[in-house]
Amino acid sequence: MTLRQHCTLTPMTVRVFVLSRRQLPTRLWIRSATSMSVCPVLSVQPTRALVDEKFKIAVRNLQPRQEVTLHSLHQSEAKDYWEAFGHYTSDENGTVSVTEDASTGGTYTGVEPMGLLWSMRPIPGSRQGLRLRKRDVMSPMVVNISIFSGHMTQGFSEKDALATVVTERWYLAPGVQRVDVRERGVKGKLFIPPGPGPFPAVLDMWGGGGGLVEYRAALLASHGFVTMALGYLSAEDKRTPTLETEYFDIAYHILQSHPQVCPDRVAALGLSFGTTITLTMAAYSKTAQACLSSLLLLSPRCCVCISGIHVYPFSKPQKSLFEVLEYMKRTLLKARIDENNHVIWRDAVLPIPTEQDTKVDVARIKCPLMIVVGQDDQNWATVESTEDIQQMMERSGNGHLLTVLSYPGAGHLIEPPYTPHVRFSNFTTQGRQKVLMLWGGQTKPHADAQEDSWNKILLFLHTHLHQDTPPAARL
């Protein structure tokens, strides 16, 4: 479901800066003693789209074999500027097509239609350790696409662009409802697709950074899933031993019992620490009747786990989140600091323990499970954990339920496609210490992993949440 299917687009917003004859280099405006060339025309289609939707960028009316730089610029909600740029040379007709032509330099090279997004980085002189994340999903990510004469690498703010197009990248499609959830102690945001429903649903959980993160849930709802972004690990959660595993059961029940949700078609999706919770829900699911006096089943129809592990003892339902965090603090004594003063956490759980009571008992999982792994993850030992999960499930006879997507050169923060890659960023630990956390990954392979995994996650969810086969028949 794309943004264009939801609305009638307004005419493309284009800002074209027409330079005077005095400002133009001679080679741009003189054709003969009596004629002058027209200005370059920059086209971006569509100018308004969902963040996971590709756009096409083309330039016309250039001189043959003219060197130009295409540049993207975005000001984040924190008022920091991010940019990307590629070097192109027009063909004999004076045109450039980013979909077909290769960038020979800049923040990306090669034929990369979306390189102006995924290779974005903070402009020179920015604060250290930035990470680009959308806070307000009710507003778009505005990106200015511009064309400059010559092959530039810096000083874009000091020169006039030949043309600029203003684009909008949305996480939330028109018609998607955003509803605040404050029920039975649960904190979250519910996103409901337009239409009568009922719809399949996803419980969306982020990682140890805490807080309520909405943008992936908004995007999932834009693809037809009622999605609850679940808040947990707030400052209060980290200080007091109050958050039990029942919190996540209640959240699942709230989502499952919503009138717009098909109660037997609910999935759980987690990233990083959210993976441990997702695996726990899949392995130790129980009837809600036991704790909530309801006939609904607290058993996900399928699960997606991104960049997570199965080791921390939250796998045992009697453990509180507070106890898990205290355990994590002790294991993090094994963290390393590299030569750039970046913190590497992946050694905290290595070697993967052999004691069964220290891990989620994935042998109990009875639903399809997808695990997404970056092979250069420097935050958690996701590669080793996934290998152990595979072995445990194969030995128990439920290995056929497991799908693993493993990406060379990808790091920990595998997000929706075209999200700029950051190898490290600022992070506040459970002990409230601010550090530069090393996530890992290289920009190009990480970007490829985000695009490929997102498409396969959507297909996985559609396959298992829309099919008519009851959960018990999939064993």
N, C-alpha and C positions, 0 to 999 in steps of 0.2 A: 504494500500500500504506500504510494508516494504522495508527497504534498500536492503535486499537480492534480492528482485524482480527487482531492478534497475541495478544491476551490478554483475559481476562475482567476488566473493571474492578472495582475495589473500590468500595464506596459513596463517594459524593462527600464529600470532606473539607471540612467547613464549620465555621467559627468564627463564631458569632453572639453579639454582645455585647449583652445585654439591659440597657437602661438603666432605672434606677428611675424611679418616677413623679415624684420630686423633680427628677431630672436632665432629664426630657423637657420640651421647650417645650410650653406649654399647648396650642397648636394641634395638636400631635401626639397628645395622649392624651385630650382631652376631646371626646366626641361629644354627650353630654347630661349632665345632672346625675347620671346613674346608670350611665353606660357609658364604656368606654375602648377606643381602637382597638388592634389587634394590632400587633406590631412589623413593620417592613419585612422582606421576604424577598428575598434576593439569590440569583440562580441563574446559574451559569456552567457551560455544557455544551460539550464535555467538560472536566472538570477535569484530565485527564491526556491529553496528545496530543503528536504530533510538532510541531516548531516551525513547520512550514509548513502546519499544519492550522488552519482557522478555528475560533473558538469563538463561542458565542452568550451574550450577557449580558442579563439581564432583571431588573427589580425589581418586586415586587408589594407590595400593602398600604400604599402611600403615601397621603397625603391628595390629593384632586384638585388639580391645578395646583401641586403642591409643588415647590419648587426644591431640587435635590440635585446633589452632585458625585460622580462616579465616579472613583476614584483607583486607580492601580496602583503597586506598590512592589516593587523587586527589589534584593537585596544581591548584588553581584558577587563573584566568587571573590577579587578584590583588596580586598574589604570596603568598596567604595564603594556608595552607594545611588543608584539610578536611579528616576525616577518619571514618570508621565504622568497627566493628568486632563482630564475633560470636564464641561461644565455641561449639565444636563438639567432639564426641567420635566415632571412627570408629566401624563398625560392625565386626562380626567374620571373614569376608573375607578381612578386612583391607580397606574398602571403606567408603566414606562419600558422600552423595548426598544432596545438599542444597535444592533441590526441594522436597525431601521426608523426610529428617531428621530434627530434631528440634535443634535449638540452645538453650543451657541451660544457657547462660549468655552472657554478652557483651552489645552492644548498642541496641540489639533487642533479643527477645527470641521467641521460637516456630518455626514452619515450615514457613519460610519467604524467598521464592526464591529471592526476590529483596531487602531484608533487608540491604545488603551491600551498597545499594545506598540511600534508603529513610531515613535510620537512621544515615547518615553521619553528623558529627559535627566537628567544628574546633578543631584541636589538642590542647592539654594542652599548655598554655602559649600564645595562639593566642590573637589578638586584640579583644576588646569587641564589641558586636553588629554586627557581620558579617552576611551577607546574601549571599548565593551562587546563582549567576545569570550569564548566558552566555551573553557576549557582542558581540563576533565575531562568528556569526553563520556559517561562512565559514570554521571554524576549528572545530574539534571534542572536546568533553570533554573526556580527557584521564584519565582512571582509572586503577591503578595497583591493581590486585587481587593477594594476596599472602597467603601462608600457613606457619604457624609457629608451632613448637613443643610445646606442653603444652597449658594450658589455661592462656593466657596472657591478661592483662588489660592496660599495659603501656610499654614504652620502646621498641616499635617496631623498631625504627630507630637504636637502639643499638644492635640488634640481626640480624643474617642472616636468611633469609627466606629459607625454604626447596624448594620452587618453586614459581615463579611469572609469571603471564600472564598479558600482556598489552592489555587493551581493549579500544575501541573507541565508544563513544556514540554521535550520531549526531542529530541535529535538522533539518538539511537540507539533503534531499535525493539527490542522483546523478541525474542530469538533471534538477533540479529546478533552474529557473532563479531568480536572485535578481537584481531588477531595482530601481534606485534612482528616487524618485518623487519630483520634484520642479516645481509646476505648479499652477498658479493663487493664489500664496501665500500658497499653501498647501505643507507641508513637510511630507515625509513618505518613506517607502520602500515597493516595490511591489514584491511579490513572485509568480511565475508562474510555475505550474507543467509542466513536459515534455509532449509532444504530441501535436496534432493539435488543440485540443479544439473545440469549446469554452467550458469553464468550469463554474460551479457555483462559487460564490465568497463570501468572508467574509471581512467586514471592522472591523479591530481589534484595540480596544482602551484600554489602560491601565489606571492607576489611578492617584492620586494626586501627586505621586512622580515626575511626569513630564518626559520629554525626549522622545526619540524614542526607544522603546523596541521591538526587532525583533524576539525573539526566539519562541514565540507561533505562530506567523504568519508563520515562516519558517516551523514549524511542521505541521500546517494546510495545507500548500501548499504541503507538502510531502504526505498528505492524499488526494490530488486531488482537493483542492480548491484554486483558485487564491485569495490571501490574501494580503491586504494592512495593514501594521503596520503604524498607523497614529501617527505622532508626534504632541504633543500639550503640553501646560503647560511648555514650556521652560522658562529659566530665563527671557527672554524678554516678554513672555506672562504674566508672573506674575507681571511685573512692569508696563505695559502699558495697558490701556483699549481699545485694538484693536481687540481682538479675539471675534467675534460674532458667534452666532449659524450658520450663513451662511457658516462659515468655514467648518463645518462638512457636511453640504449639498453639498458643492462644492467637498469635498473629496469623498463623496458617488457617486456623479455624475462622477468624474474622474474614479473611479473604475468601475462603471456600464457601462460606454461608451467605456471601453477598448475592442479592437477587440477579445481578448481571453476570454471574459466574456459573459455569457448568461445574458442579461440585466434584465430579469424578475426573475432571480434566485440569488439575492444578500441578504446576511444576515448581521446583525450587532451584534458584540460581545464586551461586555465591562466588565472590572473588577473594583470594587471599584467605584471611581468617573466616570469611563467609563460607569458604569451601568446607572447613571443618564442621560448621553448623549444618550445612547442606548434607554432608555425608552422615552426620548424626541423625538428622531427620529421616534419611532414607534407611539407615540401618536399624534404628530403634523406634520406628513408627509404631504407634499404638492407636487403639480406638479412642476417639475423643470421649466416648461414653465413660471411660474409666476416670477421666479427670474433669470433664465439662458437662456431663449428663446430656450428651448429644449422640445422635446415631451416625454422624458423619465420620469418615475415616481420615485420620491424620497420617496419610501415606501419599507422598508425592507420586504422580503418574510417571514422571521422569525428572532427572536432575542434571544440571550443568555445573561443573566445577572448574574455575579458572585460577590458575597459579596458586594452588593451595596444597595442603598436606593433610595427612590423616593421623598425625602423631599426638598432638596435645590431648590431655585427658578429658577435654570437654566431651569426648566420645561417650563418656559414662553419664547417663542422665542425672545421676545424683550430684554431679559437680556443678557448682555455681560458676558464673562467668568470672566473679571476683577470684575464686580459687584458681581458675585457669590463668588469669593475668598474673597472679602471684607466682605460679609455676613458670610462666614465660619469663618473668624477670630473672629467675634463677638460672634458667638455661641460657639467657642472653649474655651471661658472663663469658660464653664461648665466642661472642661476636668479635670480628676482626676490624681493624682500621687500616685502610690502604694508604698509599703514599700521598693521596690527595685529601686525606682526612675524611674519607667517605666510610660510613659504617656498613659492614657486610654481615648480614644475619644468617646466611644459609647454613653455617656450620653449627647453629644452635641445636639442631636435632640429628646431627650426624655423629656416628653412624646410625642409620634407622634402627630403632630398638627391635629386639626380637620378642620381648614380652608382650603378650596379647592384650594385657590390661592397660597398656600405654598407647593403644591405637584404636581407632574405630574398627569395629568388627565388620569389615566390608563383605564378609561371607554372608551376612544377613540381608544384604541388599537384594531386592526382588523387582526393581524397576530399571528401565534403561538409564544408563549413566554415561555422560560425556565429560571427559577431562581434557582441558586445554593447558598445554605446558610450553613455556619458553625455555629452550635449552641453555640460554645464557642468563637464567634467573639468578641474580646474586642476593636476593632477599630471603628466599626460602628454598629448601632442598626439594623442590617440586619434582625434578627429574627422578631422583632416588625414591621419593615417596610414591610416585606414580608407578614405578617399576615394582615396588612392594605390593601396591594395590592390585596390579595385574596378577602377580603370583598368587596372592591370597584368593582372588576371585577365581582364578583358573583351578586352584586346588579344591575349591568348594563347589565347583560345577556351575557357577553363574558368570563365568568369563564372557559368555556370549552377549551379556547385557552391556558390556563395556566398550566404549569408543574412545580412543585416545588420539588427540590432535597434538603433535609435537613439532615445534618449529625451531630449526637452527637459527641462531643469531637473534632470537627474540628474548626480551627481558621479562620482568615480573608484571608490569602494568599493561596487560593486554586489554585494550578498551575498544569501544566502537570504532569503525574504520575512519581513517583520515585524522584521528586525534594525534596531535604532534607528539613524537616520542621524546621522552626525557630519560636520560641514563641515570641521573640522580636528582634528588630534590630535597627540600626541607621537610622534616618529619618530626613530630613530637612523640616520644616514646611513652610507654605506660607509666614511667617514672617522672613524666612531665619534663624530660630533658629534650632540648631541641638539637637535632643532629642533621647532617647531610646524609641521607640514606641512599645507598647504591642499589638501584633496581636492575641494572644490566640492560643488555640489548644493544644492537646497532641499528641506526635509523632506518635504512632501507629494508632489511629483513624483518625488523619489528613492524614496520608499516604493512608489509605483505602479510604477516601473520595476523594482524588486526583485521584486515579486509577479508582474508580467507576464512578465519575462524568465525567472524560475525555471520557471514553468509551460511556457514554450516551449522551454526547455533540456531539461526532462524529456521533452517530446513529441519533440523532435529526437533525443535519445538513444534513446528507445524505437523510433522509426521506423527509424533507420539501424542499430541494433544487434540488432534482433529480426527484420528482414526477411531473406528467404532469398536475395536477389540477391547474388551474389559481388561483391567490390570491383571487379574488373576490368570488370564489366558496367555499372558506374555512370558510366563516363567519357563 
